[in-house]
């Protein structure tokens, strides 16, 4: 959503996710706890995705610096390797969160 701040984007996503799938279960006694659980899951997904986006920007800067000749190849490789490990972990974490959120009817 270009032009929106991250906080507004998060609010809109949470609003859409919480209103749509839970609308039919709002009559249930446990709807509030499900809603809170879904909100927590979606918020965690957003935090992980923001971390991934931040790290992607950082590695892009490293690669641009390397291409410009500002950093040597060993430094670029070291930073790239660190990014790959972190991205692998974050991608796995967010995938698990999406699976959990879908299983609970949050998405």
N, CA, C and O atoms as a printed pandas DataFrame, in Angstrom:
     atom_number atom_name residue_name chain_id  residue_number  x_coord  y_coord  z_coord
0              1         N          UNK        A               1    0.837   -1.173    0.000
1              2        CA          UNK        A               1    0.000    0.000    0.000
2              3         C          UNK        A               1    0.879    1.232    0.000
3              4         O          UNK        A               1    1.175    1.763    1.070
4              5         N          UNK        A               2    1.300    1.699   -1.137
5              6        CA          UNK        A               2    2.178    2.857   -1.176
6              7         C          UNK        A               2    1.496    4.076   -0.581
7              8         O          UNK        A               2    0.296    4.282   -0.764
8              9         N          UNK        A               3    2.262    4.874    0.125
9             10        CA          UNK        A               3    1.749    6.115    0.677
10            11         C          UNK        A               3    1.227    5.972    2.100
11            12         O          UNK        A               3    1.016    6.979    2.775
12            13         N          UNK        A               4    1.013    4.751    2.572
13            14        CA          UNK        A               4    0.545    4.558    3.937
14            15         C          UNK        A               4    1.736    4.335    4.848
15            16         O          UNK        A               4    2.744    3.758    4.442
16            17         N          UNK        A               5    1.611    4.798    6.084
17            18        CA          UNK        A               5    2.657    4.511    7.052
18            19         C          UNK        A               5    2.510    3.069    7.491
19            20         O          UNK        A               5    1.453    2.465    7.309
20            21         N          UNK        A               6    3.553    2.520    8.061
21            22        CA          UNK        A               6    3.520    1.128    8.509
22            23         C          UNK        A               6    2.439    0.930    9.567
23            24         O          UNK        A               6    1.745   -0.086    9.544
24            25         N          UNK        A               7    2.276    1.884   10.505
25            26        CA          UNK        A               7    1.266    1.739   11.550
26            27         C          UNK        A               7   -0.138    1.720   10.974
27            28         O          UNK        A               7   -0.965    0.910   11.395
28            29         N          UNK        A               8   -0.421    2.586   10.031
29            30        CA          UNK        A               8   -1.739    2.614    9.417
30            31         C          UNK        A               8   -1.969    1.337    8.630
31            32         O          UNK        A               8   -3.067    0.781    8.660
32            33         N          UNK        A               9   -0.959    0.868    7.933
33            34        CA          UNK        A               9   -1.071   -0.375    7.182
34            35         C          UNK        A               9   -1.367   -1.532    8.125
35            36         O          UNK        A               9   -2.223   -2.368    7.833
36            37         N          UNK        A              10   -0.668   -1.585    9.249
37            38        CA          UNK        A              10   -0.903   -2.648   10.231
38            39         C          UNK        A              10   -2.329   -2.574   10.759
39            40         O          UNK        A              10   -2.997   -3.601   10.884
40            41         N          UNK        A              11   -2.792   -1.390   11.066
41            42        CA          UNK        A              11   -4.149   -1.229   11.572
42            43         C          UNK        A              11   -5.171   -1.716   10.555
43            44         O          UNK        A              11   -6.109   -2.429   10.911
44            45         N          UNK        A              12   -5.000   -1.341    9.305
45            46        CA          UNK        A              12   -5.952   -1.741    8.269
46            47         C          UNK        A              12   -5.947   -3.251    8.058
47            48         O          UNK        A              12   -7.002   -3.855    7.863
48            49         N          UNK        A              13   -4.774   -3.855    8.095
49            50        CA          UNK        A              13   -4.688   -5.306    7.933
50            51         C          UNK        A              13   -5.357   -6.002    9.109
51            52         O          UNK        A              13   -6.135   -6.938    8.922
52            53         N          UNK        A              14   -5.055   -5.547   10.322
53            54        CA          UNK        A              14   -5.678   -6.141   11.496
54            55         C          UNK        A              14   -7.192   -5.997   11.450
55            56         O          UNK        A              14   -7.921   -6.942   11.752
56            57         N          UNK        A              15   -7.657   -4.830   11.078
57            58        CA          UNK        A              15   -9.088   -4.588   11.002
58            59         C          UNK        A              15   -9.743   -5.535   10.002
59            60         O          UNK        A              15  -10.776   -6.137   10.295
60            61         N          UNK        A              16   -9.148   -5.663    8.834
61            62        CA          UNK        A              16   -9.711   -6.552    7.808
62            63         C          UNK        A              16   -9.695   -8.004    8.268
63            64         O          UNK        A              16  -10.673   -8.727    8.079
64            65         N          UNK        A              17   -8.596   -8.429    8.866
65            66        CA          UNK        A              17   -8.480   -9.814    9.292
66            67         C          UNK        A              17   -9.419  -10.142   10.441
67            68         O          UNK        A              17   -9.996  -11.229   10.484
68            69         N          UNK        A              18   -9.573   -9.222   11.357
69            70        CA          UNK        A              18  -10.402   -9.496   12.518
70            71         C          UNK        A              18  -11.885   -9.366   12.222
71            72         O          UNK        A              18  -12.695  -10.052   12.846
72            73         N          UNK        A              19  -12.253   -8.525   11.312
73            74        CA          UNK        A              19  -13.668   -8.341   11.004
74            75         C          UNK        A              19  -14.211   -9.426   10.091
75            76         O          UNK        A              19  -15.344   -9.872   10.271
76            77         N          UNK        A              20  -13.439   -9.850    9.133
77            78        CA          UNK        A              20  -13.953  -10.783    8.131
78            79         C          UNK        A              20  -14.143  -12.201    8.658
79            80         O          UNK        A              20  -15.281  -12.668    8.709
80            81         N          UNK        A              21  -13.090  -12.908    9.053
81            82        CA          UNK        A              21  -13.309  -14.311    9.408
82            83         C          UNK        A              21  -14.022  -14.519   10.730
83            84         O          UNK        A              21  -14.631  -15.568   10.939
84            85         N          UNK        A              22  -13.961  -13.554   11.620
85            86        CA          UNK        A              22  -14.553  -13.745   12.937
86            87         C          UNK        A              22  -15.980  -13.225   13.032
87            88         O          UNK        A              22  -16.634  -13.406   14.059
88            89         N          UNK        A              23  -16.471  -12.586   11.985
89            90        CA          UNK        A              23  -17.805  -12.006   12.042
90            91         C          UNK        A              23  -18.850  -13.065   12.346
91            92         O          UNK        A              23  -19.775  -12.806   13.115
92            93         N          UNK        A              24  -18.728  -14.244   11.766
93            94        CA          UNK        A              24  -19.723  -15.281   11.996
94            95         C          UNK        A              24  -19.590  -15.918   13.370
95            96         O          UNK        A              24  -20.546  -16.520   13.857
96            97         N          UNK        A              25  -18.433  -15.803   14.007
97            98        CA          UNK        A              25  -18.255  -16.438   15.313
98            99         C          UNK        A              25  -18.403  -15.456   16.465
99           100         O          UNK        A              25  -18.142  -15.818   17.612
100          101         N          UNK        A              26  -18.809  -14.238   16.195
101          102        CA          UNK        A              26  -18.901  -13.238   17.254
102          103         C          UNK        A              26  -19.984  -13.571   18.271
103          104         O          UNK        A              26  -19.977  -13.004   19.364
104          105         N          UNK        A              27  -20.906  -14.460   17.958
105          106        CA          UNK        A              27  -21.957  -14.827   18.889
106          107         C          UNK        A              27  -21.468  -15.863   19.898
107          108         O          UNK        A              27  -22.135  -16.123   20.900
108          109         N          UNK        A              28  -20.316  -16.444   19.635
109          110        CA          UNK        A              28  -19.785  -17.489   20.509
110          111         C          UNK        A              28  -19.183  -16.880   21.769
111          112         O          UNK        A              28  -18.686  -15.754   21.766
112          113         N          UNK        A              29  -19.243  -17.662   22.852
113          114        CA          UNK        A              29  -18.681  -17.186   24.117
114          115         C          UNK        A              29  -17.183  -16.957   24.032
115          116         O          UNK        A              29  -16.667  -16.037   24.667
116          117         N          UNK        A              30  -16.473  -17.773   23.261
117          118        CA          UNK        A              30  -15.025  -17.663   23.167
118          119         C          UNK        A              30  -14.541  -16.718   22.095
119          120         O          UNK        A              30  -13.347  -16.680   21.799
120          121         N          UNK        A              31  -15.453  -15.943   21.498
121          122        CA          UNK        A              31  -15.062  -15.078   20.383
122          123         C          UNK        A              31  -14.020  -14.046   20.796
123          124         O          UNK        A              31  -13.115  -13.738   20.021
124          125         N          UNK        A              32  -14.135  -13.513   21.999
125          126        CA          UNK        A              32  -13.167  -12.510   22.448
126          127         C          UNK        A              32  -11.768  -13.096   22.568
127          128         O          UNK        A              32  -10.789  -12.455   22.187
128          129         N          UNK        A              33  -11.671  -14.321   23.099
129          130        CA          UNK        A              33  -10.346  -14.922   23.242
130          131         C          UNK        A              33   -9.777  -15.290   21.874
131          132         O          UNK        A              33   -8.574  -15.155   21.648
132          133         N          UNK        A              34  -10.638  -15.759   20.952
133          134        CA          UNK        A              34  -10.187  -16.056   19.597
134          135         C          UNK        A              34   -9.722  -14.780   18.922
135          136         O          UNK        A              34   -8.690  -14.764   18.251
136          137         N          UNK        A              35  -10.481  -13.715   19.098
137          138        CA          UNK        A              35  -10.130  -12.432   18.497
138          139         C          UNK        A              35   -8.787  -11.937   19.022
139          140         O          UNK        A              35   -7.952  -11.471   18.246
140          141         N          UNK        A              36   -8.573  -12.035   20.318
141          142        CA          UNK        A              36   -7.292  -11.601   20.900
142          143         C          UNK        A              36   -6.143  -12.479   20.405
143          144         O          UNK        A              36   -5.049  -11.990   20.123
144          145         N          UNK        A              37   -6.410  -13.783   20.303
145          146        CA          UNK        A              37   -5.376  -14.703   19.825
146          147         C          UNK        A              37   -5.031  -14.405   18.365
147          148         O          UNK        A              37   -3.860  -14.396   17.984
148          149         N          UNK        A              38   -6.056  -14.162   17.557
149          150        CA          UNK        A              38   -5.814  -13.828   16.150
150          151         C          UNK        A              38   -5.072  -12.509   16.030
151          152         O          UNK        A              38   -4.162  -12.375   15.211
152          153         N          UNK        A              39   -5.453  -11.545   16.835
153          154        CA          UNK        A              39   -4.781  -10.244   16.795
154          155         C          UNK        A              39   -3.303  -10.407   17.130
155          156         O          UNK        A              39   -2.447   -9.806   16.481
156          157         N          UNK        A              40   -3.006  -11.214   18.136
157          158        CA          UNK        A              40   -1.607  -11.441   18.522
158          159         C          UNK        A              40   -0.835  -12.145   17.401
159          160         O          UNK        A              40    0.309  -11.792   17.113
160          161         N          UNK        A              41   -1.459  -13.131   16.780
161          162        CA          UNK        A              41   -0.795  -13.846   15.682
162          163         C          UNK        A              41   -0.510  -12.917   14.508
163          164         O          UNK        A              41    0.595  -12.907   13.966
164          165         N          UNK        A              42   -1.512  -12.140   14.124
165          166        CA          UNK        A              42   -1.341  -11.229   12.990
166          167         C          UNK        A              42   -0.290  -10.175   13.317
167          168         O          UNK        A              42    0.515   -9.819   12.457
168          169         N          UNK        A              43   -0.288   -9.682   14.527
169          170        CA          UNK        A              43    0.716   -8.685   14.915
170          171         C          UNK        A              43    2.117   -9.285   14.842
171          172         O          UNK        A              43    3.054   -8.627   14.389
172          173         N          UNK        A              44    2.261  -10.525   15.286
173          174        CA          UNK        A              44    3.574  -11.172   15.213
174          175         C          UNK        A              44    4.000  -11.385   13.758
175          176         O          UNK        A              44    5.170  -11.211   13.419
176          177         N          UNK        A              45    3.054  -11.760   12.907
177          178        CA          UNK        A              45    3.353  -11.898   11.477
178          179         C          UNK        A              45    3.865  -10.579   10.924
179          180         O          UNK        A              45    4.853  -10.549   10.190
180          181         N          UNK        A              46    3.194   -9.488   11.274
181          182        CA          UNK        A              46    3.594   -8.175   10.772
182          183         C          UNK        A              46    4.974   -7.769   11.279
183          184         O          UNK        A              46    5.760   -7.171   10.544
184          185         N          UNK        A              47    5.264   -8.094   12.530
185          186        CA          UNK        A              47    6.583   -7.769   13.095
186          187         C          UNK        A              47    7.683   -8.533   12.342
187          188         O          UNK        A              47    8.713   -7.958   11.990
188          189         N          UNK        A              48    7.459   -9.819   12.102
189          190        CA          UNK        A              48    8.456  -10.627   11.395
190          191         C          UNK        A              48    8.625  -10.121    9.963
191          192         O          UNK        A              48    9.749  -10.006    9.474
192          193         N          UNK        A              49    7.514   -9.818    9.291
193          194        CA          UNK        A              49    7.603   -9.321    7.920
194          195         C          UNK        A              49    8.325   -7.971    7.866
195          196         O          UNK        A              49    9.080   -7.707    6.930
196          197         N          UNK        A              50    8.095   -7.126    8.861
197          198        CA          UNK        A              50    8.816   -5.847    8.911
198          199         C          UNK        A              50   10.316   -6.067    9.099
199          200         O          UNK        A              50   11.138   -5.371    8.503
200          201         N          UNK        A              51   10.656   -7.047    9.939
201          202        CA          UNK        A              51   12.072   -7.372   10.150
202          203         C          UNK        A              51   12.699   -7.873    8.853
203          204         O          UNK        A              51   13.828   -7.510    8.523
204          205         N          UNK        A              52   11.969   -8.703    8.121
205          206        CA          UNK        A              52   12.471   -9.194    6.834
206          207         C          UNK        A              52   12.681   -8.041    5.863
207          208         O          UNK        A              52   13.696   -7.986    5.169
208          209         N          UNK        A              53   11.732   -7.131    5.814
209          210        CA          UNK        A              53   11.832   -5.979    4.913
210          211         C          UNK        A              53   13.034   -5.099    5.289
211          212         O          UNK        A              53   13.755   -4.623    4.412
212          213         N          UNK        A              54   13.241   -4.887    6.584
213          214        CA          UNK        A              54   14.379   -4.098    7.055
214          215         C          UNK        A              54   15.700   -4.755    6.647
215          216         O          UNK        A              54   16.602   -4.090    6.138
216          217         N          UNK        A              55   15.801   -6.050    6.874
217          218        CA          UNK        A              55   17.028   -6.770    6.526
218          219         C          UNK        A              55   17.264   -6.795    5.019
219          220         O          UNK        A              55   18.408   -6.755    4.566
220          221         N          UNK        A              56   16.185   -6.861    4.243
221          222        CA          UNK        A              56   16.316   -6.834    2.779
222          223         C          UNK        A              56   16.903   -5.491    2.344
223          224         O          UNK        A              56   17.767   -5.440    1.469
224          225         N          UNK        A              57   16.437   -4.426    2.948
225          226        CA          UNK        A              57   16.976   -3.100    2.634
226          227         C          UNK        A              57   18.451   -2.999    2.981
227          228         O          UNK        A              57   19.233   -2.389    2.252
228          229         N          UNK        A              58   18.823   -3.603    4.103
229          230        CA          UNK        A              58   20.220   -3.567    4.526
230          231         C          UNK        A              58   21.122   -4.351    3.570
231          232         O          UNK        A              58   22.212   -3.894    3.225
232          233         N          UNK        A              59   20.667   -5.524    3.147
233          234        CA          UNK        A              59   21.512   -6.304    2.234
234          235         C          UNK        A              59   21.560   -5.640    0.862
235          236         O          UNK        A              59   22.575   -5.723    0.170
236          237         N          UNK        A              60   20.481   -4.986    0.466
237          238        CA          UNK        A              60   20.503   -4.234   -0.794
238          239         C          UNK        A              60   21.575   -3.147   -0.750
239          240         O          UNK        A              60   22.289   -2.936   -1.730
240          241         N          UNK        A              61   21.688   -2.457    0.388
241          242        CA          UNK        A              61   22.716   -1.425    0.540
242          243         C          UNK        A              61   24.120   -2.034    0.455
243          244         O          UNK        A              61   25.018   -1.453   -0.154
244          245         N          UNK        A              62   24.299   -3.192    1.060
245          246        CA          UNK        A              62   25.594   -3.880    1.014
246          247         C          UNK        A              62   25.945   -4.233   -0.432
247          248         O          UNK        A              62   27.069   -4.004   -0.879
248          249         N          UNK        A              63   24.979   -4.790   -1.152
249          250        CA          UNK        A              63   25.235   -5.181   -2.542
250          251         C          UNK        A              63   25.518   -3.968   -3.426
251          252         O          UNK        A              63   26.369   -4.031   -4.313
252          253         N          UNK        A              64   24.823   -2.889   -3.193
253          254        CA          UNK        A              64   25.084   -1.659   -3.952
254          255         C          UNK        A              64   26.477   -1.119   -3.638
255          256         O          UNK        A              64   27.191   -0.660   -4.530
256          257         N          UNK        A              65   26.855   -1.180   -2.363
257          258        CA          UNK        A              65   28.194   -0.720   -1.973
258          259         C          UNK        A              65   29.262   -1.590   -2.611
259          260         O          UNK        A              65   30.300   -1.082   -3.035
260          261         N          UNK        A              66   29.027   -2.872   -2.683
261          262        CA          UNK        A              66   29.978   -3.777   -3.330
262          263         C          UNK        A              66   30.088   -3.460   -4.820
263          264         O          UNK        A              66   31.188   -3.361   -5.363
264          265         N          UNK        A              67   28.938   -3.302   -5.472
265          266        CA          UNK        A              67   28.942   -2.991   -6.902
266          267         C          UNK        A              67   29.629   -1.663   -7.196
267          268         O          UNK        A              67   30.230   -1.486   -8.256
268          269         N          UNK        A              68   29.536   -0.733   -6.250
269          270        CA          UNK        A              68   30.189    0.564   -6.425
270          271         C          UNK        A              68   31.672    0.514   -6.063
271          272         O          UNK        A              68   32.392    1.495   -6.250
272          273         N          UNK        A              69   32.130   -0.630   -5.545
273          274        CA          UNK        A              69   33.529   -0.765   -5.176
274          275         C          UNK        A              69   33.846   -0.204   -3.803
275          276         O          UNK        A              69   35.015    0.002   -3.475
276          277         N          UNK        A              70   32.816    0.049   -2.989
277          278        CA          UNK        A              70   33.025    0.646   -1.665
278          279         C          UNK        A              70   33.363   -0.377   -0.588
279          280         O          UNK        A              70   33.934   -0.022    0.443
280          281         N          UNK        A              71   33.020   -1.636   -0.812
281          282        CA          UNK        A              71   33.394   -2.675    0.146
282          283         C          UNK        A              71   34.000   -3.848   -0.627
283          284         O          UNK        A              71   33.627   -4.106   -1.771
284          285         N          UNK        A              72   34.942   -4.555    0.009
285          286        CA          UNK        A              72   35.592   -5.685   -0.675
286          287         C          UNK        A              72   34.681   -6.916   -0.718
287          288         O          UNK        A              72   33.718   -7.030    0.041
288          289         N          UNK        A              73   35.014   -7.817   -1.618
289          290        CA          UNK        A              73   34.213   -9.024   -1.825
290          291         C          UNK        A              73   34.073   -9.876   -0.552
291          292         O          UNK        A              73   32.976  -10.359   -0.273
292          293         N          UNK        A              74   35.152  -10.075    0.231
293          294        CA          UNK        A              74   34.996  -10.891    1.447
294          295         C          UNK        A              74   33.972  -10.298    2.433
295          296         O          UNK        A              74   33.209  -11.033    3.062
296          297         N          UNK        A              75   33.967   -8.980    2.556
297          298        CA          UNK        A              75   33.002   -8.338    3.452
298          299         C          UNK        A              75   31.582   -8.513    2.928
299          300         O          UNK        A              75   30.658   -8.784    3.695
300          301         N          UNK        A              76   31.414   -8.358    1.627
301          302        CA          UNK        A              76   30.091   -8.535    1.031
302          303         C          UNK        A              76   29.611   -9.969    1.242
303          304         O          UNK        A              76   28.450  -10.190    1.589
304          305         N          UNK        A              77   30.493  -10.939    1.035
305          306        CA          UNK        A              77   30.126  -12.346    1.210
306          307         C          UNK        A              77   29.751  -12.657    2.653
307          308         O          UNK        A              77   28.794  -13.387    2.913
308          309         N          UNK        A              78   30.507  -12.103    3.581
309          310        CA          UNK        A              78   30.228  -12.320    5.006
310          311         C          UNK        A              78   28.853  -11.771    5.374
311          312         O          UNK        A              78   28.064  -12.445    6.036
312          313         N          UNK        A              79   28.574  -10.547    4.943
313          314        CA          UNK        A              79   27.281   -9.933    5.249
314          315         C          UNK        A              79   26.142  -10.644    4.519
315          316         O          UNK        A              79   25.048  -10.794    5.064
316          317         N          UNK        A              80   26.398  -11.071    3.311
317          318        CA          UNK        A              80   25.392  -11.793    2.544
318          319         C          UNK        A              80   25.070  -13.138    3.204
319          320         O          UNK        A              80   23.911  -13.546    3.277
320          321         N          UNK        A              81   26.099  -13.804    3.674
321          322        CA          UNK        A              81   25.909  -15.083    4.346
322          323         C          UNK        A              81   25.090  -14.909    5.624
323          324         O          UNK        A              81   24.193  -15.703    5.907
324          325         N          UNK        A              82   25.401  -13.876    6.386
325          326        CA          UNK        A              82   24.633  -13.588    7.596
326          327         C          UNK        A              82   23.179  -13.280    7.289
327          328         O          UNK        A              82   22.278  -13.698    8.017
328          329         N          UNK        A              83   22.953  -12.541    6.201
329          330        CA          UNK        A              83   21.586  -12.216    5.796
330          331         C          UNK        A              83   20.822  -13.487    5.418
331          332         O          UNK        A              83   19.658  -13.647    5.784
332          333         N          UNK        A              84   21.484  -14.392    4.682
333          334        CA          UNK        A              84   20.821  -15.628    4.253
334          335         C          UNK        A              84   20.371  -16.461    5.449
335          336         O          UNK        A              84   19.268  -17.008    5.448
336          337         N          UNK        A              85   21.216  -16.557    6.463
337          338        CA          UNK        A              85   20.864  -17.321    7.660
338          339         C          UNK        A              85   19.666  -16.676    8.365
339          340         O          UNK        A              85   18.710  -17.360    8.733
340          341         N          UNK        A              86   19.727  -15.365    8.547
341          342        CA          UNK        A              86   18.631  -14.658    9.217
342          343         C          UNK        A              86   17.344  -14.754    8.407
343          344         O          UNK        A              86   16.273  -14.972    8.974
344          345         N          UNK        A              87   17.434  -14.594    7.095
345          346        CA          UNK        A              87   16.244  -14.668    6.236
346          347         C          UNK        A              87   15.626  -16.060    6.292
347          348         O          UNK        A              87   14.404  -16.195    6.337
348          349         N          UNK        A              88   16.452  -17.079    6.288
349          350        CA          UNK        A              88   15.956  -18.455    6.387
350          351         C          UNK        A              88   15.165  -18.632    7.685
351          352         O          UNK        A              88   14.064  -19.182    7.679
352          353         N          UNK        A              89   15.731  -18.165    8.788
353          354        CA          UNK        A              89   15.062  -18.293   10.090
354          355         C          UNK        A              89   13.756  -17.497   10.131
355          356         O          UNK        A              89   12.731  -18.007   10.584
356          357         N          UNK        A              90   13.791  -16.261    9.665
357          358        CA          UNK        A              90   12.593  -15.415    9.686
358          359         C          UNK        A              90   11.514  -15.968    8.762
359          360         O          UNK        A              90   10.334  -15.966    9.113
360          361         N          UNK        A              91   11.910  -16.440    7.586
361          362        CA          UNK        A              91   10.940  -17.009    6.643
362          363         C          UNK        A              91   10.265  -18.237    7.253
363          364         O          UNK        A              91    9.052  -18.404    7.122
364          365         N          UNK        A              92   11.031  -19.086    7.910
365          366        CA          UNK        A              92   10.457  -20.255    8.572
366          367         C          UNK        A              92    9.515  -19.871    9.690
367          368         O          UNK        A              92    8.447  -20.459    9.854
368          369         N          UNK        A              93    9.921  -18.881   10.453
369          370        CA          UNK        A              93    9.086  -18.415   11.574
370          371         C          UNK        A              93    7.756  -17.859   11.077
371          372         O          UNK        A              93    6.703  -18.187   11.623
372          373         N          UNK        A              94    7.799  -17.024   10.051
373          374        CA          UNK        A              94    6.566  -16.416    9.559
374          375         C          UNK        A              94    5.695  -17.457    8.864
375          376         O          UNK        A              94    4.469  -17.363    8.922
376          377         N          UNK        A              95    6.291  -18.433    8.219
377          378        CA          UNK        A              95    5.509  -19.511    7.606
378          379         C          UNK        A              95    4.743  -20.286    8.670
379          380         O          UNK        A              95    3.565  -20.598    8.492
380          381         N          UNK        A              96    5.407  -20.592    9.767
381          382        CA          UNK        A              96    4.739  -21.280   10.872
382          383         C          UNK        A              96    3.590  -20.436   11.435
383          384         O          UNK        A              96    2.528  -20.964   11.766
384          385         N          UNK        A              97    3.809  -19.136   11.540
385          386        CA          UNK        A              97    2.757  -18.246   12.047
386          387         C          UNK        A              97    1.560  -18.211   11.110
387          388         O          UNK        A              97    0.415  -18.228   11.563
388          389         N          UNK        A              98    1.817  -18.164    9.804
389          390        CA          UNK        A              98    0.719  -18.187    8.832
390          391         C          UNK        A              98   -0.063  -19.498    8.932
391          392         O          UNK        A              98   -1.293  -19.486    8.890
392          393         N          UNK        A              99    0.622  -20.601    9.062
393          394        CA          UNK        A              99   -0.043  -21.901    9.188
394          395         C          UNK        A              99   -0.924  -21.928   10.444
395          396         O          UNK        A              99   -2.070  -22.375   10.397
396          397         N          UNK        A             100   -0.383  -21.450   11.553
397          398        CA          UNK        A             100   -1.137  -21.403   12.799
398          399         C          UNK        A             100   -2.353  -20.482   12.682
399          400         O          UNK        A             100   -3.445  -20.820   13.138
400          401         N          UNK        A             101   -2.153  -19.324   12.070
401          402        CA          UNK        A             101   -3.252  -18.372   11.921
402          403         C          UNK        A             101   -4.361  -18.946   11.033
403          404         O          UNK        A             101   -5.544  -18.766   11.320
404          405         N          UNK        A             102   -3.985  -19.619    9.980
405          406        CA          UNK        A             102   -4.993  -20.247    9.096
406          407         C          UNK        A             102   -5.733  -21.352    9.823
407          408         O          UNK        A             102   -6.952  -21.472    9.699
408          409         N          UNK        A             103   -5.008  -22.162   10.581
409          410        CA          UNK        A             103   -5.624  -23.277   11.305
410          411         C          UNK        A             103   -6.626  -22.780   12.351
411          412         O          UNK        A             103   -7.603  -23.466   12.651
412          413         N          UNK        A             104   -6.387  -21.612   12.893
413          414        CA          UNK        A             104   -7.283  -21.046   13.908
414          415         C          UNK        A             104   -8.376  -20.174   13.301
415          416         O          UNK        A             104   -9.185  -19.594   14.024
416          417         N          UNK        A             105   -8.400  -20.079   11.963
417          418        CA          UNK        A             105   -9.443  -19.310   11.298
418          419         C          UNK        A             105   -9.204  -17.809   11.287
419          420         O          UNK        A             105  -10.126  -17.029   11.049
420          421         N          UNK        A             106   -7.980  -17.411   11.541
421          422        CA          UNK        A             106   -7.654  -15.979   11.577
422          423         C          UNK        A             106   -7.471  -15.411   10.174
423          424         O          UNK        A             106   -7.697  -14.221    9.954
424          425         N          UNK        A             107   -7.067  -16.244    9.230
425          426        CA          UNK        A             107   -6.816  -15.801    7.857
426          427         C          UNK        A             107   -7.710  -16.562    6.907
427          428         O          UNK        A             107   -7.657  -16.340    5.697
